[in-house]
Structure formats: structure tokens, C-alpha cells
Amino acid sequence: MLDDPLLRDELDRAAAAVGVRVVHTSDSAAANRKTWSAAAAVVLDAAASTRCGQQALPRRSHVVVVSGTEPDASTWAAAVAVGAQRVLVLPAQEHQLVGELADAAESVRDQRLRGGVVAVIGGRGGAGASVFAAALAQVAGDALLVDLDPWGGGIDLLLGCENAPGLRWPDLAVQGGRLDWSALREALPRHRGVSTLSSPAPATSWIPGRWRL
């Protein structure tokens, strides 16, 4: 919901870069609960965020407030009221808008493919945490087994796929932006239905960074 034609153009460019369709509206009445919740992302200007905030719409992810100038206190207050996760200045922060739209589009595509996350932590070395985690991944079906022990021998060695081609932790050098799960999965070693993201051999020094998978 953007009244400014320049902001609409910026949004259209960002959406085109991601490959998503934009439905423009300047009528806050169009933002009923059904359409508000069904959209992959909602992009508002300050006036629209104020109107939507007054409607007490449910909280949701991927709500962005955009402005052509530095946001003032009223813009920030409206963004908080509507539950926006980001307030962006366009065109200066267009790349962040592209990333937000890409995340929203991917979350819609993967909605039916989301699964649970189970963390296995050993109380001490030799407690069997790696064996249990590997066994759990194998019975879980289509699973990703992530090795977060920088001092271990490598979970791929435990599975018997240490010589399989594919990425290990040191091969991932993304410093920013986003990492597409489908592309990552294709690049990882896979053995008996389990994809693995493993630590390297003990001779290699590495520390895993902060990742969101």
C-alpha cells in the first residue's frame, strides 16, 4: 500500500529482481484479515501503516514500511504499531527490500516442506551424541544432518561418506545476503537419504559462524 508513485516504482523494481508479482492498493479497507495474512509480504508507507495499525490486524512476518526520506518518530511509531520487521529508506536500501521479498517468496514456496529441528548435545565426549544424531537422521526420512562440533572427526566419516563430493563447512564463505536451501542441498554430500553439512578433518582448524538454515 504505497501512495507515492516513486516508491511504487522502487517496489516494482525490487519485485522484478526477485520474480514476484506485486498487487498495488491504496485502500486500507482492502487489507482485511484474509488478504493481510495471505500475502507473501506486505509493503506499506507511513500513512498506510498507520491505517493498518488502527485496524488491529494480526501480527505476521514480512511486513516492511518504506519511505523516500529518513523516517521520523511518527513513521517509527506507525511501524511498531503495525508490527513491521523493517523500516527501509528507498532507493538507498533497495537491496534490503530485495532480500526481504526473496525471503518471503521462498517461505511461501517452502511452506509445505518445512520440518522440525532436533538438537543433539552430548554431556561429554564419547557419550554417543554423534551416533544418535546420525541414527535419528537416517530414520527421519529426508533429513539434513548438520555437524556443529569443530573438534570432532566429522559426521561424514561416521556415515561412511567422507570421500563423497560436496561442500563442507570451510567451503561456505557467505559473508552476507541469503543462502538458498535448494542450491545448498544440491551442493552437499548425500548418503542413504541423508544430506550432511560436516566439519572437516581434525587437522583443519575452523569455527562455524552464525547461520540461519
BALOBA-1460 file (C-alpha; in Angstrom, 3 decimals):
// residues 213
<rec num="1" residu="m" x="0.000" y="0.000" z="0.000"/>
<rec num="2" residu="l" x="2.026" y="2.885" z="-1.342"/>
<rec num="3" residu="d" x="0.610" y="6.264" z="-2.377"/>
<rec num="4" residu="d" x="3.906" y="7.676" z="-3.683"/>
<rec num="5" residu="p" x="4.422" y="6.653" z="-7.344"/>
<rec num="6" residu="l" x="8.202" y="6.788" z="-6.871"/>
<rec num="7" residu="l" x="8.007" y="4.297" z="-4.019"/>
<rec num="8" residu="r" x="5.764" y="2.104" z="-6.155"/>
<rec num="9" residu="d" x="8.380" y="2.137" z="-8.914"/>
<rec num="10" residu="e" x="11.092" y="1.172" z="-6.431"/>
<rec num="11" residu="l" x="8.948" y="-1.694" z="-5.157"/>
<rec num="12" residu="d" x="8.242" y="-2.873" z="-8.701"/>
<rec num="13" residu="r" x="11.971" y="-2.965" z="-9.467"/>
<rec num="14" residu="a" x="12.740" y="-4.924" z="-6.314"/>
<rec num="15" residu="a" x="9.922" y="-7.373" z="-7.016"/>
<rec num="16" residu="a" x="11.093" y="-7.844" z="-10.607"/>
<rec num="17" residu="a" x="14.573" y="-8.721" z="-9.349"/>
<rec num="18" residu="v" x="13.061" y="-11.471" z="-7.204"/>
<rec num="19" residu="g" x="10.436" y="-12.589" z="-9.702"/>
<rec num="20" residu="v" x="7.344" y="-11.954" z="-7.588"/>
<rec num="21" residu="r" x="4.083" y="-10.266" z="-8.558"/>
<rec num="22" residu="v" x="3.018" y="-7.041" z="-6.866"/>
<rec num="23" residu="v" x="-0.609" y="-6.120" z="-6.171"/>
<rec num="24" residu="h" x="-0.825" y="-2.376" z="-5.533"/>
<rec num="25" residu="t" x="-3.588" y="-0.859" z="-3.456"/>
<rec num="26" residu="s" x="-4.008" y="2.431" z="-1.641"/>
<rec num="27" residu="d" x="-7.212" y="1.393" z="0.114"/>
<rec num="28" residu="s" x="-6.613" y="0.235" z="3.664"/>
<rec num="29" residu="a" x="-10.041" y="-1.392" z="3.630"/>
<rec num="30" residu="a" x="-8.594" y="-3.895" z="1.150"/>
<rec num="31" residu="a" x="-6.297" y="-5.115" z="3.912"/>
<rec num="32" residu="n" x="-8.832" y="-7.361" z="5.577"/>
<rec num="33" residu="r" x="-7.584" y="-10.209" z="7.703"/>
<rec num="34" residu="k" x="-7.722" y="-12.713" z="4.861"/>
<rec num="35" residu="t" x="-5.698" y="-10.724" z="2.318"/>
<rec num="36" residu="w" x="-3.365" y="-9.431" z="5.037"/>
<rec num="37" residu="s" x="-2.477" y="-12.964" z="6.088"/>
<rec num="38" residu="a" x="-2.432" y="-14.490" z="2.586"/>
<rec num="39" residu="a" x="0.135" y="-12.148" z="1.000"/>
<rec num="40" residu="a" x="3.739" y="-13.336" z="0.953"/>
<rec num="41" residu="a" x="4.853" y="-9.866" z="2.049"/>
<rec num="42" residu="v" x="3.204" y="-6.542" z="2.851"/>
<rec num="43" residu="v" x="4.935" y="-3.270" z="1.953"/>
<rec num="44" residu="l" x="3.472" y="-0.080" z="3.426"/>
<rec num="45" residu="d" x="4.250" y="3.595" z="3.549"/>
<rec num="46" residu="a" x="3.873" y="5.566" z="6.778"/>
<rec num="47" residu="a" x="0.245" y="6.551" z="6.145"/>
<rec num="48" residu="a" x="-0.815" y="3.012" z="5.243"/>
<rec num="49" residu="s" x="0.962" y="1.544" z="8.264"/>
<rec num="50" residu="t" x="-0.954" y="3.967" z="10.486"/>
<rec num="51" residu="r" x="-4.275" y="2.950" z="8.939"/>
<rec num="52" residu="c" x="-3.493" y="-0.767" z="9.147"/>
<rec num="53" residu="g" x="-2.321" y="-0.400" z="12.726"/>
<rec num="54" residu="q" x="-5.665" y="1.122" z="13.637"/>
<rec num="55" residu="q" x="-7.425" y="-1.942" z="12.198"/>
<rec num="56" residu="a" x="-5.676" y="-4.194" z="14.733"/>
<rec num="57" residu="l" x="-4.675" y="-6.693" z="12.060"/>
<rec num="58" residu="p" x="-2.928" y="-9.847" z="13.309"/>
<rec num="59" residu="r" x="0.848" y="-9.903" z="13.583"/>
<rec num="60" residu="r" x="2.606" y="-11.562" z="10.687"/>
<rec num="61" residu="s" x="6.071" y="-11.864" z="9.174"/>
<rec num="62" residu="h" x="7.479" y="-9.932" z="6.206"/>
<rec num="63" residu="v" x="5.837" y="-6.570" z="6.891"/>
<rec num="64" residu="v" x="8.012" y="-3.700" z="5.655"/>
<rec num="65" residu="v" x="7.489" y="0.049" z="5.951"/>
<rec num="66" residu="v" x="9.258" y="2.105" z="3.281"/>
<rec num="67" residu="s" x="9.927" y="5.810" z="2.998"/>
<rec num="68" residu="g" x="11.550" y="8.126" z="0.481"/>
<rec num="69" residu="t" x="13.206" y="10.112" z="3.278"/>
<rec num="70" residu="e" x="14.688" y="9.356" z="6.665"/>
<rec num="71" residu="p" x="11.814" y="8.102" z="8.831"/>
<rec num="72" residu="d" x="10.675" y="10.391" z="11.623"/>
<rec num="73" residu="a" x="9.287" y="9.421" z="15.002"/>
<rec num="74" residu="s" x="5.725" y="9.101" z="13.701"/>
<rec num="75" residu="t" x="6.849" y="6.672" z="10.983"/>
<rec num="76" residu="w" x="8.661" y="4.512" z="13.523"/>
<rec num="77" residu="a" x="5.633" y="4.583" z="15.820"/>
<rec num="78" residu="a" x="3.346" y="3.501" z="12.972"/>
<rec num="79" residu="a" x="5.759" y="0.715" z="12.036"/>
<rec num="80" residu="v" x="5.795" y="-0.583" z="15.606"/>
<rec num="81" residu="a" x="2.001" y="-0.396" z="15.805"/>
<rec num="82" residu="v" x="1.526" y="-2.477" z="12.658"/>
<rec num="83" residu="g" x="4.221" y="-4.987" z="13.619"/>
<rec num="84" residu="a" x="6.684" y="-4.210" z="10.835"/>
<rec num="85" residu="q" x="10.023" y="-6.013" z="10.959"/>
<rec num="86" residu="r" x="11.861" y="-3.423" z="8.854"/>
<rec num="87" residu="v" x="11.739" y="0.290" z="8.080"/>
<rec num="88" residu="l" x="13.656" y="0.999" z="4.882"/>
<rec num="89" residu="v" x="14.614" y="4.160" z="3.019"/>
<rec num="90" residu="l" x="14.342" y="3.846" z="-0.755"/>
<rec num="91" residu="p" x="16.241" y="3.765" z="-3.016"/>
<rec num="92" residu="a" x="19.225" y="3.671" z="-0.627"/>
<rec num="93" residu="q" x="18.165" y="0.369" z="0.966"/>
<rec num="94" residu="e" x="16.665" y="-1.263" z="-2.094"/>
<rec num="95" residu="h" x="18.948" y="-4.298" z="-1.746"/>
<rec num="96" residu="q" x="17.488" y="-4.971" z="1.704"/>
<rec num="97" residu="l" x="13.979" y="-4.805" z="0.252"/>
<rec num="98" residu="v" x="15.024" y="-7.296" z="-2.432"/>
<rec num="99" residu="g" x="16.299" y="-9.637" z="0.273"/>
<rec num="100" residu="e" x="13.101" y="-9.319" z="2.292"/>
<rec num="101" residu="l" x="10.918" y="-10.073" z="-0.751"/>
<rec num="102" residu="a" x="13.137" y="-13.017" z="-1.665"/>
<rec num="103" residu="d" x="12.849" y="-14.436" z="1.854"/>
<rec num="104" residu="a" x="9.077" y="-14.012" z="1.740"/>
<rec num="105" residu="a" x="8.780" y="-15.718" z="-1.636"/>
<rec num="106" residu="e" x="10.963" y="-18.611" z="-0.534"/>
<rec num="107" residu="s" x="8.992" y="-19.081" z="2.676"/>
<rec num="108" residu="v" x="5.794" y="-19.435" z="0.641"/>
<rec num="109" residu="r" x="7.371" y="-21.951" z="-1.733"/>
<rec num="110" residu="d" x="8.807" y="-23.983" z="1.118"/>
<rec num="111" residu="q" x="5.815" y="-23.758" z="3.438"/>
<rec num="112" residu="r" x="4.782" y="-27.344" z="2.788"/>
<rec num="113" residu="l" x="8.357" y="-28.591" z="3.033"/>
<rec num="114" residu="r" x="9.214" y="-27.249" z="6.454"/>
<rec num="115" residu="g" x="10.253" y="-29.773" z="9.069"/>
<rec num="116" residu="g" x="11.306" y="-29.972" z="12.653"/>
<rec num="117" residu="v" x="14.725" y="-29.203" z="14.089"/>
<rec num="118" residu="v" x="16.262" y="-31.539" z="16.672"/>
<rec num="119" residu="a" x="19.470" y="-30.596" z="18.505"/>
<rec num="120" residu="v" x="21.559" y="-33.440" z="19.931"/>
<rec num="121" residu="i" x="24.131" y="-32.395" z="22.533"/>
<rec num="122" residu="g" x="26.443" y="-34.783" z="24.326"/>
<rec num="123" residu="g" x="27.133" y="-34.285" z="28.012"/>
<rec num="124" residu="r" x="30.771" y="-35.192" z="27.373"/>
<rec num="125" residu="g" x="32.988" y="-36.640" z="24.693"/>
<rec num="126" residu="g" x="32.210" y="-40.250" z="23.872"/>
<rec num="127" residu="a" x="28.627" y="-40.074" z="25.130"/>
<rec num="128" residu="g" x="27.284" y="-41.193" z="21.754"/>
<rec num="129" residu="a" x="25.670" y="-37.933" z="20.624"/>
<rec num="130" residu="s" x="27.059" y="-38.225" z="17.088"/>
<rec num="131" residu="v" x="25.886" y="-41.820" z="16.701"/>
<rec num="132" residu="f" x="22.432" y="-40.940" z="17.988"/>
<rec num="133" residu="a" x="22.174" y="-37.871" z="15.718"/>
<rec num="134" residu="a" x="23.199" y="-39.917" z="12.675"/>
<rec num="135" residu="a" x="20.715" y="-42.673" z="13.517"/>
<rec num="136" residu="l" x="17.956" y="-40.121" z="14.052"/>
<rec num="137" residu="a" x="18.655" y="-38.506" z="10.669"/>
<rec num="138" residu="q" x="18.500" y="-41.865" z="8.908"/>
<rec num="139" residu="v" x="15.120" y="-42.820" z="10.358"/>
<rec num="140" residu="a" x="13.701" y="-39.305" z="9.869"/>
<rec num="141" residu="g" x="13.500" y="-39.711" z="6.109"/>
<rec num="142" residu="d" x="14.653" y="-36.754" z="4.022"/>
<rec num="143" residu="a" x="16.935" y="-35.099" z="6.573"/>
<rec num="144" residu="l" x="19.855" y="-32.695" z="6.809"/>
<rec num="145" residu="l" x="22.472" y="-33.679" z="9.380"/>
<rec num="146" residu="v" x="24.479" y="-30.625" z="10.486"/>
<rec num="147" residu="d" x="27.783" y="-31.103" z="12.308"/>
<rec num="148" residu="l" x="28.474" y="-28.239" z="14.728"/>
<rec num="149" residu="d" x="31.424" y="-29.770" z="16.565"/>
<rec num="150" residu="p" x="34.598" y="-28.038" z="15.318"/>
<rec num="151" residu="w" x="36.784" y="-30.506" z="17.221"/>
<rec num="152" residu="g" x="35.068" y="-33.700" z="16.115"/>
<rec num="153" residu="g" x="36.156" y="-36.134" z="13.467"/>
<rec num="154" residu="g" x="33.444" y="-35.125" z="11.008"/>
<rec num="155" residu="i" x="29.945" y="-36.551" z="10.873"/>
<rec num="156" residu="d" x="30.528" y="-37.623" z="7.261"/>
<rec num="157" residu="l" x="33.190" y="-40.057" z="8.497"/>
<rec num="158" residu="l" x="30.664" y="-41.609" z="10.862"/>
<rec num="159" residu="l" x="28.203" y="-42.082" z="7.997"/>
<rec num="160" residu="g" x="30.864" y="-43.518" z="5.707"/>
<rec num="161" residu="c" x="30.661" y="-40.728" z="3.135"/>
<rec num="162" residu="e" x="33.848" y="-38.854" z="3.972"/>
<rec num="163" residu="n" x="35.056" y="-39.282" z="0.376"/>
<rec num="164" residu="a" x="31.777" y="-38.189" z="-1.205"/>
<rec num="165" residu="p" x="31.997" y="-34.957" z="-3.200"/>
<rec num="166" residu="g" x="30.251" y="-31.907" z="-1.853"/>
<rec num="167" residu="l" x="30.612" y="-28.905" z="0.416"/>
<rec num="168" residu="r" x="31.832" y="-28.968" z="3.993"/>
<rec num="169" residu="w" x="31.724" y="-26.096" z="6.484"/>
<rec num="170" residu="p" x="35.017" y="-24.466" z="5.356"/>
<rec num="171" residu="d" x="33.676" y="-24.307" z="1.787"/>
<rec num="172" residu="l" x="30.862" y="-21.966" z="2.827"/>
<rec num="173" residu="a" x="32.153" y="-18.414" z="2.779"/>
<rec num="174" residu="v" x="28.963" y="-16.352" z="2.522"/>
<rec num="175" residu="q" x="29.502" y="-13.125" z="4.459"/>
<rec num="176" residu="g" x="26.086" y="-11.591" z="3.820"/>
<rec num="177" residu="g" x="22.850" y="-11.883" z="1.937"/>
<rec num="178" residu="r" x="20.889" y="-15.091" z="1.841"/>
<rec num="179" residu="l" x="21.585" y="-18.736" z="1.144"/>
<rec num="180" residu="d" x="19.102" y="-20.644" z="-0.995"/>
<rec num="181" residu="w" x="18.274" y="-24.003" z="0.578"/>
<rec num="182" residu="s" x="17.627" y="-25.801" z="-2.699"/>
<rec num="183" residu="a" x="21.009" y="-24.763" z="-4.085"/>
<rec num="184" residu="l" x="22.765" y="-25.676" z="-0.830"/>
<rec num="185" residu="r" x="21.148" y="-29.089" z="-0.723"/>
<rec num="186" residu="e" x="22.321" y="-29.883" z="-4.243"/>
<rec num="187" residu="a" x="25.886" y="-28.971" z="-3.241"/>
<rec num="188" residu="l" x="26.043" y="-31.082" z="-0.060"/>
<rec num="189" residu="p" x="27.129" y="-34.725" z="0.191"/>
<rec num="190" residu="r" x="24.181" y="-37.109" z="0.370"/>
<rec num="191" residu="h" x="24.325" y="-40.676" z="1.648"/>
<rec num="192" residu="r" x="21.401" y="-43.078" z="2.038"/>
<rec num="193" residu="g" x="18.820" y="-40.313" z="2.042"/>
<rec num="194" residu="v" x="20.692" y="-38.020" z="4.435"/>
<rec num="195" residu="s" x="22.304" y="-34.742" z="3.360"/>
<rec num="196" residu="t" x="25.260" y="-33.755" z="5.521"/>
<rec num="197" residu="l" x="26.940" y="-30.477" z="6.378"/>
<rec num="198" residu="s" x="30.046" y="-31.737" z="8.092"/>
<rec num="199" residu="s" x="33.080" y="-30.376" z="9.839"/>
<rec num="200" residu="p" x="36.412" y="-31.034" z="8.100"/>
<rec num="201" residu="a" x="39.088" y="-33.475" z="9.141"/>
<rec num="202" residu="p" x="40.599" y="-32.758" z="12.581"/>
<rec num="203" residu="a" x="43.761" y="-31.357" z="11.007"/>
<rec num="204" residu="t" x="41.783" y="-28.384" z="9.680"/>
<rec num="205" residu="s" x="41.018" y="-25.532" z="12.052"/>
<rec num="206" residu="w" x="37.594" y="-23.948" z="11.663"/>
<rec num="207" residu="i" x="34.856" y="-22.389" z="13.765"/>
<rec num="208" residu="p" x="31.292" y="-22.291" z="12.398"/>
<rec num="209" residu="g" x="29.809" y="-18.816" z="12.159"/>
<rec num="210" residu="r" x="26.249" y="-17.688" z="12.700"/>
<rec num="211" residu="w" x="23.904" y="-19.200" z="10.137"/>
<rec num="212" residu="r" x="20.177" y="-19.408" z="9.603"/>
<rec num="213" residu="l" x="19.236" y="-22.573" z="7.723"/>
